[in-house]
Amino acid sequence: MLEIKNLHVEVEEDGTKILKGVNLKINDGEIHAIMGPNGSGKSTLAKVVAGHEAYKVTGGDILFEGESILELDPDERAHLGLFLAFQYPVEVPGVTNKTLLREAYNTIAKERGREELDPLEFEDYINDRLDIVEMKTEFLDRSINAGFSGGEKKRNEIFQMAVLDPRISFLDETDSGLDIDALKVVAKGINHLAGEDNAVCLVTHYQRILDYIVPDKVHVMLDGKIVKSGDKDLAVKLEDKGYDWLTDLASVSANGEQQ
Amino acid sequence: MSIKKTKESFLPDLLSRETSLNGKSTIIEKLRLEAQEDVKQTSFPGRKDEDWRFISLRDLYSESYIPASQVDYTLPDISEYFIPESEHARLVFINGAFSSDHSSTTDLPDEVTIGNIADIVEDDGHFLEDHLNKYGDFEDDIFSSFNTAMLQDGAFIHVPEGVKVDTPVQFLYIQTDAAEPYFTTSRCLVLADEKAEITLVEDHVGLAENKYFSVPVVEINLERDAYVKHTKIQRDSKQALHIARTAAHLKQHANYESYTITLGAKLSRNEPRITQREEEVEFTVDGLVLLDGDQVSDTHSVMDHRFSHCESHQLHKCVINGKSHSVFNGKIFVRKDAQKIDSFQENRNLLLSRKGLVNTKPQLEIFADDVVCTHGATIGQLDEDEVFYLKSRGLNEHQARELLTYAFALETIENITVDSVQELLVDEVHNYTSRTLEKQPVS
């Protein structure tokens, strides 16, 4: 579904190189986890896939269903079915969750050739989705993330994912800042949403969420490259041994070859 | 027929052109004549005056105007401007003149006196004399003097003790198209006695895109425990010049809530002035300004805390597009011995274009020591992180920017309790955002 080929990325403003040749292939029905310490570039990768303008792609490509998406705006990528759950969801006072989601849902539906929903139909649809993340109806009429706790913001991201029904979701540190109960709810929601015709990529610092979501593949990112890939056991090993044993790998794999 | 006027003789000359008022009603005439003298004695403001240094009035005084009473017009259907909630609680003025045909007040309780000032003078001149021009303490202010010097028709409402009026009252000021620029004044006097409650919608509408000079003055008195909600909508012609004064006096436990929405006029100036007359009062002076093209809007407010225990709130928001210019000067006075004052003031400006201009100046003069005054001013553009967030959800650039601009503006209108007015303003905000964003494709 998504293929990232030898991706090089720098910060638009000052030219700092962040990604130095990332290769990654995610197929339908798969759950991937990208792990790595702070500053390794994993969050940048998620933002670049979503089309954040603060970053400049200087080499390589990102293919969705075989087509390059580098020239597409963030909204056009969302229309194709890409979704990013933000590490720090933005507060938008004055715009309710419901307003945003109906506008977003119908825009995406139109682009993907699905039927748009009128306010009543949308109400039914959205109420159904609330249960997935155990959120109350009041949530819909609150301003987007304004005054939400950290946990509520993260849950709201998964709720938006549930409503927009993306093909592939990058979840950027969705587990951070959650207490164990909230983490279970979020994990349950993600498991519920993961299916045969979509894919999920968890970007995380800790192995903790992987106790609840079993990934098909785990990748380790260090210094802008994926230095090791494996199955769920790799995550356990990282939890035990940390990232230090991998730092040598980072310096030898010049253009990020692995597998 | 028009002759160029110099700045100093500008207003006296306009007054001398309006001859239709002579010889009418002694009480009003006395006020008028005194005010005419004041207009002659007061110098016309210029950029050297601290309170006028950010804007130019050249556009105003370099033009020549005929009195509104001399304008020939054909009136189109104006019912679209009638607020449904006020179907029978409405006074209409057309080019400053009271229109009994369009007005209706049958929904209001019998105890309430409402009508045209010129008619009230005939019925109960002495009562009016005790109140008219007693609350607008605009010292040395040439524009309020000018308004008083033109005093004839105007809106009057008196809500006596204990009467709570549920029906909102609309004062609708219609300005018609005209072959020549004209000048017009409107006066409004609102008296809310003890425990009286009233909701007012002051609505200035320009029917065309012509030039006129409008000088409205509103005086409001709140006796003890009175509650007045006042929404002012200024949707004058985009060529109009609108220079307005609003004064409110509050006695103990009174609550004055005002929302001033500025949409029209090429140049507009609002001067709300709230004066605390006794201890323990509460007031709100919020504002929303949406500017485009070469519009200029200036708000100079005064919140005068003279006694202890007062809660005051001022949130003034401006959206600036094109080459428009927004000015805010918010004076907060806390007099000696006026303790336990809790005053909030914030001016937030959203700049949508590179050529927009904002001047903002909070001004606090505090002579008491036990007070909380928070104030702030911000000038900013739309937050790019917010834009990206919305785009990542599938909204295009235009939708994202429109939604964020709308959200910015919404905060100031969501407290307006007259449903149709709130809907009207929501539509105005939508129109504004879609219009400004279309004109300016974002890079």
Chai-1 contact restraints between the chains, C-beta under 6 A:
chainA,res_idxA,chainB,res_idxB,connection_type,confidence,min_distance_angstrom,max_distance_angstrom,comment,restraint_id
A,A50,B,S392,contact,1.0,0.0,6.0,A-B,restraint_1
A,H52,B,F388,contact,1.0,0.0,6.0,A-B,restraint_2
A,P74,B,K391,contact,1.0,0.0,6.0,A-B,restraint_3
A,P74,B,S392,contact,1.0,0.0,6.0,A-B,restraint_4
A,D75,B,K391,contact,1.0,0.0,6.0,A-B,restraint_5
A,D75,B,G394,contact,1.0,0.0,6.0,A-B,restraint_6
A,D75,B,L395,contact,1.0,0.0,6.0,A-B,restraint_7
A,D75,B,N396,contact,1.0,0.0,6.0,A-B,restraint_8
A,A78,B,S392,contact,1.0,0.0,6.0,A-B,restraint_9
A,A78,B,G394,contact,1.0,0.0,6.0,A-B,restraint_10
A,H79,B,G394,contact,1.0,0.0,6.0,A-B,restraint_11
A,L84,B,S392,contact,1.0,0.0,6.0,A-B,restraint_12
A,V90,B,D385,contact,1.0,0.0,6.0,A-B,restraint_13
A,V90,B,E386,contact,1.0,0.0,6.0,A-B,restraint_14
A,V90,B,Y389,contact,1.0,0.0,6.0,A-B,restraint_15
A,V92,B,E386,contact,1.0,0.0,6.0,A-B,restraint_16
A,G94,B,A407,contact,1.0,0.0,6.0,A-B,restraint_17
A,G94,B,L410,contact,1.0,0.0,6.0,A-B,restraint_18
A,G94,B,E411,contact,1.0,0.0,6.0,A-B,restraint_19
A,V95,B,L403,contact,1.0,0.0,6.0,A-B,restraint_20
A,V95,B,A407,contact,1.0,0.0,6.0,A-B,restraint_21
A,A104,B,R393,contact,1.0,0.0,6.0,A-B,restraint_22
A,A104,B,G394,contact,1.0,0.0,6.0,A-B,restraint_23
A,A104,B,L395,contact,1.0,0.0,6.0,A-B,restraint_24
A,T107,B,G394,contact,1.0,0.0,6.0,A-B,restraint_25
A,I108,B,G394,contact,1.0,0.0,6.0,A-B,restraint_26
